[in-house]
Amino acid sequence: MSAQNGWRTRLAGSYWVWRAYHALIADAVAIQRPTKFRIVHEFLNGNLGVVADIGCGPGVFTRYLCAHADQVWAADIDRQSLERVRSRHRDERNLSFLVTEAGRLPFRDSRLDSVLYLEILEHIQDDAGAVREVWRVLRPGGRLVLSVPVPPGEIDDERTNPWGHKREGYQLAGIRTLLESHGFQVQQHRFAQFRFSRLGENLVRQWRRLLRLPAPILLGWIGYLDFLLDEKKRQEGGYDPANVVILATKLGDLSSR
């Protein structure tokens, strides 16, 4: 490893450097922060028991989960990304890591009290099988906090991006039916990332494409303008929401299905 790459690795593995980066640079995290992250924190309220963050990515919620759970499993298919999360959270004593596919979880039946499953389902070809797998590892009454994109969105080419989007996303009725037909009861839902967040995302994408430079955080702050939109219309799915966040609980026990 070169000296330059060594420094980059060490900086990428520092929690506070990572936080500083997201305080200055606009990317997916900056776009999601104004509305979506607030909803996720609301749905994660209370003691989470044994929780798994499936597809944890860069570990946006890892420190929060560690502060509100007895045990946290950070799981992702990308080993290098998971190693960065491990390095950034090396001081957390109730945190463990798993390299795994989201549709094949290495937990025993009814092992988990809570599951965080953000922007994962649209990447899985067998989405019904993935929902059944989450149902299997949750205890009866266990909590699922899930988010999915709302069309219109992109579908990736399997040949060039095998981990990409298999579908544009889900309308609320469709994701509710998928969950409820596989043993979950939807408790609440919230739409997130509305008209201005979509605008901010497009501006960030164009900035990076044209200038080949990270976009300034100002472009991410555009998403806060979503709060100027009528709240009732936002929660009814108006203003072109990009995401829906769902809180659901597992019904029944394994012998009943």
Backbone as numpy.savetxt, mean C-alpha at the origin, in Angstrom:
# Nx Ny Nz CAx CAy CAz Cx Cy Cz
31.95 -3.78 -4.83 31.11 -2.58 -4.83 31.98 -1.33 -4.83
31.69 -0.38 -5.72 32.47 0.85 -5.78 32.19 1.71 -4.56
33.12 2.67 -4.29 32.92 3.57 -3.15 31.64 4.37 -3.30
31.35 4.80 -4.55 30.14 5.60 -4.78 28.89 4.78 -4.50
28.86 3.56 -5.01 27.70 2.70 -4.77 27.57 2.35 -3.30
28.73 2.22 -2.60 28.69 1.93 -1.18 28.04 3.05 -0.39
28.36 4.31 -0.73 27.74 5.44 -0.07 26.26 5.52 -0.37
25.88 5.25 -1.62 24.47 5.28 -1.99 23.69 4.24 -1.20
24.28 3.07 -1.06 23.61 2.01 -0.30 23.42 2.41 1.15
24.46 2.98 1.75 24.35 3.39 3.15 23.32 4.50 3.33
23.32 5.46 2.41 22.34 6.54 2.50 20.92 6.01 2.31
20.72 5.10 1.35 19.40 4.53 1.11 18.92 3.71 2.29
19.87 3.20 3.09 19.51 2.40 4.24 19.31 3.18 5.52
19.42 4.51 5.45 19.21 5.36 6.62 17.76 5.84 6.67
17.09 5.62 7.77 15.69 6.03 7.89 15.55 7.53 7.73
16.43 8.30 8.36 16.26 9.75 8.37 16.66 10.36 7.03
17.62 9.78 6.34 17.93 10.24 4.98 16.75 9.96 4.07
16.16 8.79 4.23 14.98 8.42 3.44 13.83 9.38 3.71
13.59 9.70 4.99 12.55 10.65 5.33 12.85 12.04 4.76
14.09 12.47 4.80 14.47 13.77 4.25 14.24 13.80 2.75
14.55 12.69 2.08 14.31 12.61 0.64 12.84 12.85 0.34
11.96 12.19 1.10 10.52 12.33 0.84 9.97 13.68 1.31
10.74 14.41 2.10 10.33 15.77 2.47 10.67 16.78 1.38
11.56 16.39 0.45 12.03 17.32 -0.57 11.63 16.94 -1.99
11.41 15.64 -2.22 11.22 15.12 -3.57 9.79 14.63 -3.74
9.17 14.99 -4.85 7.82 14.54 -5.16 7.87 13.22 -5.93
7.20 12.22 -5.40 7.08 10.93 -6.06 5.76 10.31 -5.63
5.60 9.00 -5.79 4.32 8.36 -5.44 3.96 8.58 -3.99
4.96 8.56 -3.10 4.69 8.76 -1.67 4.13 10.16 -1.44
4.72 11.16 -2.05 4.26 12.53 -1.88 2.84 12.71 -2.39
2.50 12.06 -3.50 1.17 12.19 -4.07 0.12 11.53 -3.19
0.48 10.41 -2.56 -0.48 9.67 -1.76 -0.65 10.24 -0.35
0.32 10.99 0.11 0.30 11.46 1.49 -0.92 12.29 1.88
-1.37 13.25 1.06 -2.46 14.14 1.51 -3.75 13.41 1.89
-4.26 12.54 1.06 -5.56 11.93 1.36 -5.45 10.44 1.71
-4.75 9.68 0.91 -4.74 8.22 1.10 -4.11 7.82 2.43
-2.95 8.37 2.77 -2.26 7.95 3.98 -3.07 8.27 5.23
-3.81 9.36 5.21 -4.65 9.71 6.35 -5.71 8.64 6.59
-6.27 8.13 5.51 -7.30 7.11 5.62 -6.71 5.81 6.14
-5.55 5.43 5.64 -4.90 4.20 6.10 -4.64 4.27 7.59
-4.14 5.41 8.07 -3.89 5.55 9.51 -5.20 5.47 10.30
-6.26 6.04 9.77 -7.56 5.96 10.43 -8.02 4.51 10.56
-7.88 3.74 9.50 -8.34 2.34 9.52 -7.42 1.45 10.34
-6.17 1.86 10.55 -5.23 1.08 11.36 -5.32 1.44 12.84
-6.25 2.27 13.21 -6.35 2.77 14.58 -6.50 1.62 15.58
-5.81 1.73 16.72 -5.92 0.72 17.76 -4.78 -0.27 17.70
-4.81 -1.25 18.62 -3.78 -2.28 18.66 -3.97 -3.26 17.52
-2.90 -3.52 16.78 -2.97 -4.35 15.58 -2.59 -5.80 15.84
-2.14 -6.11 17.07 -1.76 -7.48 17.38 -0.58 -7.93 16.54
-0.74 -9.08 15.89 0.27 -9.57 14.94 -0.18 -9.12 13.55
0.63 -8.28 12.91 0.23 -7.67 11.64 1.25 -7.97 10.56
0.78 -8.15 9.34 1.66 -8.31 8.19 1.37 -7.20 7.18
2.43 -6.55 6.71 2.34 -5.56 5.64 2.76 -6.28 4.37
1.78 -6.74 3.59 2.05 -7.54 2.41 2.35 -6.60 1.24
3.51 -6.81 0.60 3.94 -5.89 -0.44 4.33 -4.55 0.15
5.17 -4.58 1.18 5.46 -3.37 1.96 6.24 -2.33 1.17
6.86 -2.71 0.05 7.59 -1.74 -0.75 8.68 -1.06 0.03
8.74 0.28 0.03 9.80 1.00 0.74 9.58 1.09 2.25
8.47 0.56 2.75 8.24 0.57 4.19 7.64 1.85 4.72
6.72 2.43 3.96 6.12 3.71 4.34 5.44 3.63 5.70
4.78 2.50 6.00 4.02 2.39 7.24 4.72 1.53 8.30
5.95 1.11 8.03 6.61 0.15 8.92 6.77 0.68 10.34
7.26 1.90 10.48 7.49 2.43 11.83 6.18 2.62 12.57
5.14 3.05 11.87 3.82 3.20 12.50 3.32 1.84 12.98
3.44 0.81 12.14 2.98 -0.52 12.53 3.73 -1.02 13.76
5.04 -0.81 13.79 5.83 -1.28 14.93 5.39 -0.62 16.24
4.92 0.63 16.15 4.48 1.35 17.34 3.09 0.94 17.80
2.33 0.23 16.96 0.94 -0.08 17.29 0.62 -1.57 17.21
1.65 -2.41 17.17 1.42 -3.85 17.05 2.35 -4.60 17.99
1.96 -5.83 18.30 2.82 -6.69 19.11 3.96 -7.27 18.27
3.64 -7.65 17.04 4.63 -8.18 16.12 4.28 -7.73 14.71
5.31 -7.37 13.93 5.11 -6.89 12.56 5.93 -7.76 11.61
5.27 -8.19 10.54 5.94 -8.87 9.45 5.91 -7.96 8.23
7.08 -7.56 7.75 7.20 -6.80 6.50 7.50 -7.80 5.39
6.62 -7.88 4.41 6.73 -8.90 3.36 6.73 -8.25 1.99
7.60 -8.75 1.12 7.65 -8.22 -0.24 8.32 -9.25 -1.14
8.02 -9.18 -2.43 8.65 -10.09 -3.38 10.03 -9.62 -3.79
10.32 -8.34 -3.58 11.58 -7.73 -3.99 12.56 -7.77 -2.82
13.54 -8.66 -2.90 14.48 -8.85 -1.79 15.30 -7.58 -1.52
15.76 -6.90 -2.57 16.58 -5.70 -2.37 15.79 -4.59 -1.68
14.54 -4.41 -2.08 13.70 -3.42 -1.43 13.50 -3.77 0.04
13.30 -5.03 0.32 13.10 -5.47 1.70 14.36 -5.27 2.54
15.52 -5.45 1.93 16.77 -5.21 2.66 16.92 -3.74 3.03
16.46 -2.85 2.16 16.50 -1.42 2.50 15.56 -1.11 3.66
14.39 -1.73 3.66 13.46 -1.54 4.77 14.08 -2.07 6.07
14.74 -3.21 5.99 15.40 -3.77 7.17 16.45 -2.81 7.71
17.27 -2.25 6.81 18.32 -1.34 7.25 17.75 -0.06 7.88
16.67 0.46 7.30 16.07 1.69 7.81 15.40 1.49 9.18
15.05 0.26 9.50 14.31 -0.01 10.74 15.06 -1.00 11.62
16.38 -0.91 11.60 17.20 -1.88 12.32 16.99 -1.83 13.83
16.45 -0.74 14.35 16.27 -0.61 15.80 14.92 -1.12 16.29
14.04 -1.50 15.38 12.72 -2.00 15.77 12.82 -3.45 16.23
12.38 -3.73 17.45 12.57 -5.05 18.04 11.43 -6.02 17.75
10.30 -5.52 17.29 9.15 -6.40 17.02 8.90 -6.56 15.53
9.96 -6.43 14.72 9.84 -6.43 13.27 10.60 -7.60 12.67
9.93 -8.35 11.79 10.54 -9.46 11.05 10.26 -9.29 9.57
11.00 -10.03 8.74 10.94 -9.83 7.30 10.72 -11.14 6.57
9.98 -11.04 5.44 9.70 -12.21 4.62 9.79 -11.83 3.15
10.53 -12.61 2.39 10.49 -12.50 0.94 9.46 -13.52 0.46
8.38 -13.03 -0.11 7.28 -13.92 -0.48 6.41 -13.30 -1.55
5.68 -14.14 -2.26 4.65 -13.68 -3.18 3.39 -13.37 -2.39
2.66 -12.35 -2.82 1.46 -11.94 -2.09 0.36 -12.99 -2.16
0.36 -13.79 -3.20 -0.69 -14.80 -3.35 -0.38 -16.11 -2.68
0.81 -16.25 -2.08 1.22 -17.50 -1.41 1.94 -17.12 -0.13
1.20 -16.95 0.94 1.75 -16.42 2.18 2.21 -17.54 3.11
3.41 -17.43 3.68 3.97 -18.51 4.50 3.55 -18.43 5.97
2.28 -18.14 6.21 1.74 -18.11 7.57 0.78 -19.27 7.75
0.72 -19.76 8.96 -0.27 -20.81 9.23 -1.67 -20.19 9.30
-2.67 -21.05 9.25 -4.05 -20.59 9.28 -4.34 -19.76 10.53
-5.07 -18.65 10.34 -5.53 -17.80 11.44 -4.39 -17.26 12.30
-3.24 -17.03 11.69 -2.05 -16.59 12.43 -2.07 -15.09 12.72
-2.69 -14.29 11.86 -2.55 -12.84 11.94 -3.81 -12.17 12.47
-3.60 -11.06 13.17 -4.71 -10.24 13.64 -5.07 -9.15 12.63
-4.08 -8.69 11.86 -4.29 -7.59 10.92 -3.42 -7.80 9.69
-3.92 -7.34 8.55 -3.15 -7.38 7.31 -3.28 -6.02 6.62
-2.15 -5.47 6.22 -2.11 -4.27 5.39 -1.77 -4.71 3.97
-2.62 -4.31 3.00 -2.54 -4.86 1.64 -2.81 -3.73 0.66
-1.80 -2.87 0.47 -2.00 -1.64 -0.28 -1.45 -1.76 -1.71
-2.33 -1.51 -2.69 -1.92 -1.48 -4.10 -1.22 -2.78 -4.50
-1.80 -3.90 -4.12 -1.21 -5.21 -4.42 -2.11 -6.03 -5.33
-3.40 -6.00 -5.08 -4.32 -6.93 -5.73 -4.33 -6.78 -7.24
-4.16 -5.55 -7.72 -4.18 -5.33 -9.17 -2.94 -5.90 -9.87
-1.93 -6.29 -9.08 -0.71 -6.89 -9.64 -0.79 -8.41 -9.74
-1.86 -9.01 -9.22 -1.96 -10.46 -9.12 -2.99 -10.98 -10.11
-2.58 -11.93 -10.94 -3.48 -12.47 -11.94 -4.70 -13.12 -11.30
-4.46 -13.97 -10.31 -5.54 -14.66 -9.61 -5.92 -13.85 -8.37
-6.66 -12.78 -8.57 -6.98 -11.91 -7.44 -7.91 -12.60 -6.44
-8.81 -13.45 -6.92 -9.69 -14.17 -5.99 -8.88 -15.12 -5.11
-7.89 -15.79 -5.70 -7.03 -16.66 -4.91 -6.24 -15.89 -3.86
-5.80 -14.68 -4.21 -5.06 -13.85 -3.26 -5.95 -13.44 -2.09
-7.21 -13.11 -2.37 -8.14 -12.74 -1.31 -8.39 -13.95 -0.40
-8.55 -15.13 -0.97 -8.73 -16.34 -0.16 -7.52 -16.59 0.72
-6.32 -16.29 0.22 -5.11 -16.50 0.99 -5.04 -15.54 2.19
-5.43 -14.29 1.97 -5.49 -13.35 3.10 -6.52 -13.81 4.12
-7.68 -14.28 3.63 -8.71 -14.80 4.54 -8.16 -15.96 5.38
-7.38 -16.82 4.75 -6.84 -17.99 5.45 -5.94 -17.60 6.60
-5.06 -16.61 6.40 -4.06 -16.29 7.42 -4.60 -15.37 8.50
-5.75 -14.74 8.28 -6.34 -13.89 9.31 -7.17 -14.73 10.29
-7.16 -14.32 11.53 -8.04 -14.95 12.50 -9.47 -14.47 12.27
-10.49 -15.23 12.70 -11.86 -14.73 12.61 -12.00 -13.38 13.31
-12.59 -12.43 12.63 -12.68 -11.07 13.15 -11.46 -10.22 12.86
-10.43 -10.81 12.24 -9.21 -10.08 11.92 -9.46 -8.96 10.92
-8.58 -7.99 10.92 -8.76 -6.75 10.16 -7.91 -6.75 8.89
-8.53 -6.38 7.78 -7.83 -6.18 6.52 -7.99 -4.72 6.10
-6.86 -4.04 5.91 -6.86 -2.69 5.34 -6.26 -2.81 3.95
-7.08 -2.55 2.95 -6.72 -2.81 1.56 -6.97 -1.56 0.74
-6.09 -1.31 -0.23 -6.37 -0.24 -1.19 -6.10 -0.77 -2.59
-6.89 -0.27 -3.53 -6.74 -0.63 -4.94 -6.97 0.63 -5.77
-6.35 0.69 -6.96 -6.62 1.82 -7.84 -8.03 1.75 -8.41
-8.56 2.90 -8.74 -9.87 3.00 -9.40 -9.62 3.38 -10.86
-10.17 2.62 -11.81 -9.97 2.97 -13.22 -10.46 4.40 -13.52
-9.89 5.06 -14.53 -8.93 4.52 -15.50 -7.51 4.44 -14.95
-6.76 3.43 -15.43 -5.39 3.23 -15.02 -4.63 2.50 -16.10
-3.43 2.04 -15.74 -2.61 1.39 -16.75 -2.59 -0.12 -16.53
-2.36 -0.87 -17.62 -2.08 -2.30 -17.57 -0.71 -2.50 -18.17
0.18 -3.20 -17.45 1.55 -3.35 -17.90 1.73 -4.58 -18.78
2.74 -4.52 -19.62 3.09 -5.64 -20.49 3.80 -6.71 -19.65
3.22 -7.89 -19.61 3.76 -8.99 -18.81 5.19 -9.32 -19.22
5.52 -9.14 -20.49 6.85 -9.51 -20.97 7.93 -8.57 -20.45
7.61 -7.31 -20.30 8.60 -6.33 -19.86 8.50 -6.02 -18.37
7.34 -6.27 -17.78 7.13 -5.98 -16.36 6.24 -7.04 -15.73
6.83 -8.19 -15.40 6.01 -9.29 -14.87 5.37 -8.99 -13.53
5.87 -7.98 -12.81 5.28 -7.59 -11.52 4.29 -6.45 -11.67
3.99 -6.04 -12.89 3.17 -4.86 -13.10 1.68 -5.11 -12.95
0.89 -4.12 -13.36 -0.56 -4.19 -13.23 -1.14 -5.20 -14.21
-1.95 -6.11 -13.65 -2.67 -7.08 -14.49 -4.04 -6.54 -14.90
-4.49 -5.50 -14.20 -5.78 -4.87 -14.51 -5.70 -3.40 -14.09
-6.59 -2.59 -14.63 -6.57 -1.15 -14.33 -6.86 -0.87 -12.86
-7.66 -1.67 -12.26 -8.09 -1.45 -10.88 -9.49 -2.00 -10.69
-10.23 -1.43 -9.75 -11.55 -1.94 -9.38 -12.49 -0.78 -9.09
-13.69 -0.89 -9.57 -14.76 -0.03 -9.08 -15.16 -0.52 -7.69
-15.75 0.36 -6.90 -16.09 0.01 -5.53 -16.99 -1.22 -5.47
-18.00 -1.30 -6.32 -18.90 -2.45 -6.30 -18.15 -3.74 -6.59
-17.17 -3.69 -7.50 -16.43 -4.88 -7.86 -15.53 -5.38 -6.74
-14.79 -4.49 -6.09 -13.91 -4.94 -5.02 -14.71 -5.36 -3.80
-15.84 -4.72 -3.55 -16.70 -5.13 -2.45 -17.23 -6.55 -2.69
-17.69 -6.82 -3.90 -18.19 -8.15 -4.23 -17.10 -9.20 -4.10
-15.90 -8.89 -4.57 -14.78 -9.82 -4.48 -14.48 -10.18 -3.04
-14.44 -9.18 -2.16 -14.15 -9.43 -0.75 -15.28 -10.19 -0.07
-16.50 -9.74 -0.28 -17.62 -10.33 0.43 -17.95 -11.74 -0.04
-17.58 -12.07 -1.27 -17.81 -13.43 -1.76 -16.72 -14.39 -1.30
-15.71 -13.88 -0.63 -14.63 -14.73 -0.12 -14.42 -14.54 1.38
-15.51 -14.30 2.09 -15.47 -14.39 3.54 -15.15 -13.13 4.30
-15.23 -11.96 3.67 -14.98 -10.70 4.36 -16.25 -9.86 4.45
-16.32 -9.06 5.48 -17.38 -8.06 5.60 -16.73 -6.68 5.51
-17.15 -5.90 4.53 -16.61 -4.55 4.37 -17.23 -3.65 5.42
-16.39 -3.06 6.26 -16.86 -2.18 7.33 -16.94 -0.73 6.90
-15.90 -0.27 6.19 -15.86 1.12 5.75 -15.07 1.21 4.44
-15.31 2.28 3.72 -14.47 2.57 2.57 -14.32 4.08 2.46
-13.21 4.50 1.86 -12.97 5.91 1.58 -12.28 6.01 0.22
-12.72 6.95 -0.57 -12.00 7.24 -1.81 -10.85 8.20 -1.50
-9.80 8.14 -2.34 -8.61 8.96 -2.11 -7.99 9.40 -3.42
-7.15 10.44 -3.34 -6.38 10.95 -4.48 -7.30 11.36 -5.62
-7.81 12.56 -5.51 -8.82 13.04 -6.44 -8.19 13.85 -7.58
-8.96 14.76 -8.10 -8.60 15.48 -9.32 -7.21 16.12 -9.24
-6.92 16.79 -8.13 -5.63 17.49 -8.04 -4.48 16.52 -7.82
-4.73 15.42 -7.10 -3.68 14.41 -6.94 -3.32 13.77 -8.27
-4.33 13.52 -9.09 -4.05 12.98 -10.43 -3.25 13.99 -11.26
-3.59 15.28 -11.12 -2.83 16.31 -11.82 -1.38 16.33 -11.35
-1.19 16.26 -10.03 0.16 16.25 -9.49 0.97 15.05 -9.99
0.33 13.90 -10.05 1.01 12.70 -10.53 1.45 12.87 -11.99
0.59 13.44 -12.81 0.94 13.67 -14.21 2.09 14.67 -14.34
2.07 15.71 -13.51 3.14 16.71 -13.57 4.48 16.12 -13.14
4.46 15.29 -12.09 5.69 14.63 -11.65 6.23 13.73 -12.75
5.35 12.97 -13.37 5.76 12.06 -14.44 6.37 12.85 -15.61
5.75 13.96 -16.00 6.27 14.76 -17.11 7.60 15.42 -16.75
7.71 15.92 -15.52 8.95 16.54 -15.07 10.11 15.55 -15.19
9.90 14.35 -14.68 10.97 13.35 -14.71 11.30 12.93 -16.13
10.29 12.83 -16.98 10.52 12.39 -18.36 11.26 13.46 -19.16
10.90 14.72 -18.96 11.50 15.78 -19.75 12.86 16.24 -19.23
12.98 16.33 -17.90 14.20 16.88 -17.31 15.18 15.83 -16.80
14.70 14.59 -16.67 15.55 13.51 -16.15 16.08 13.84 -14.76
15.26 14.54 -13.98 15.64 14.94 -12.62 14.49 14.64 -11.67
14.78 14.42 -10.38 13.70 14.27 -9.41 12.83 15.53 -9.38
11.55 15.34 -9.19 10.62 16.47 -9.16 10.60 17.11 -7.78
10.48 18.45 -7.69 10.44 19.12 -6.38 9.15 18.80 -5.63
9.22 18.86 -4.31 8.09 18.48 -3.47 6.86 19.33 -3.73
7.05 20.54 -4.26 5.93 21.42 -4.57 4.90 20.73 -5.46
5.36 19.90 -6.39 4.43 19.20 -7.26 3.62 18.16 -6.48
4.20 17.59 -5.45 3.46 16.66 -4.61 2.42 17.35 -3.76
2.71 18.58 -3.36 1.76 19.33 -2.52 0.48 19.68 -3.25
0.49 19.59 -4.57 -0.73 19.89 -5.33 -1.89 19.01 -4.85
-1.58 17.81 -4.39 -2.63 16.91 -3.92 -3.43 17.46 -2.75
-2.84 18.37 -1.96 -3.58 18.94 -0.83 -4.75 19.80 -1.30
-4.73 20.21 -2.56 -5.86 20.98 -3.09 -7.12 20.13 -3.19
-6.98 18.81 -3.10 -8.17 17.94 -3.08 -9.11 18.29 -1.93
-8.55 18.85 -0.84 -9.39 19.18 0.31 -10.28 20.39 0.04
-10.04 21.08 -1.07 -10.92 22.19 -1.44 -12.19 21.68 -2.12
-12.18 20.42 -2.54 -13.34 19.83 -3.20 -14.40 19.45 -2.18
-15.64 19.40 -2.60 -16.75 19.10 -1.70 -16.57 17.71 -1.08
-16.59 17.65 0.26 -16.31 16.40 0.96 -17.34 15.32 0.65
-18.61 15.68 0.61 -19.64 14.70 0.34 -19.47 14.08 -1.04
-19.17 14.91 -2.03 -18.98 14.39 -3.38 -17.73 13.52 -3.45
-16.69 13.89 -2.70 -15.48 13.06 -2.68 -15.79 11.67 -2.16
-16.54 11.59 -1.07 -16.83 10.29 -0.47 -17.86 9.49 -1.26
-18.54 10.13 -2.17 -19.44 9.42 -3.06 -18.73 8.95 -4.33
-17.44 9.24 -4.43 -16.68 8.81 -5.58 -16.58 9.83 -6.69
-16.91 11.08 -6.39 -16.79 12.14 -7.38 -15.35 12.62 -7.54
-15.14 13.49 -8.50 -13.85 14.13 -8.73 -12.76 13.15 -9.15
-13.14 12.07 -9.82 -12.16 11.17 -10.45 -11.17 10.60 -9.44
-11.62 9.87 -8.41 -10.67 9.32 -7.43 -9.73 8.31 -8.07
-8.49 8.28 -7.57 -7.50 7.33 -8.10 -7.44 6.06 -7.28
-7.93 6.10 -6.02 -7.84 4.94 -5.13 -9.10 4.81 -4.29
-9.35 3.59 -3.84 -10.33 3.37 -2.79 -9.65 2.53 -1.71
-9.81 2.96 -0.47 -9.23 2.27 0.69 -10.37 1.62 1.45
-10.20 0.35 1.80 -11.27 -0.43 2.40 -10.81 -1.04 3.72
-11.68 -0.97 4.71 -11.50 -1.68 5.97 -12.50 -2.83 6.00
-11.99 -4.06 6.12 -12.86 -5.25 6.12 -12.42 -6.18 7.24
-13.34 -7.03 7.69 -13.04 -8.02 8.71 -13.38 -9.41 8.20
-12.66 -10.38 8.70 -12.88 -11.76 8.31 -14.07 -12.34 9.05
-14.95 -12.98 8.30 -16.12 -13.65 8.87 -15.85 -15.14 9.03
-16.55 -15.75 9.99 -16.55 -17.22 10.08 -15.24 -17.80 10.55
-15.13 -19.13 10.41 -13.89 -19.83 10.73 -13.59 -20.78 9.57
-12.44 -21.41 9.63 -12.00 -22.23 8.51 -12.93 -23.40 8.22
-13.59 -23.94 9.22 -14.45 -25.09 9.01 -15.78 -24.73 8.36
-16.07 -23.42 8.31 -17.37 -23.02 7.79 -17.34 -22.73 6.30
-16.15 -22.82 5.67 -16.07 -22.47 4.26 -15.48 -23.60 3.45
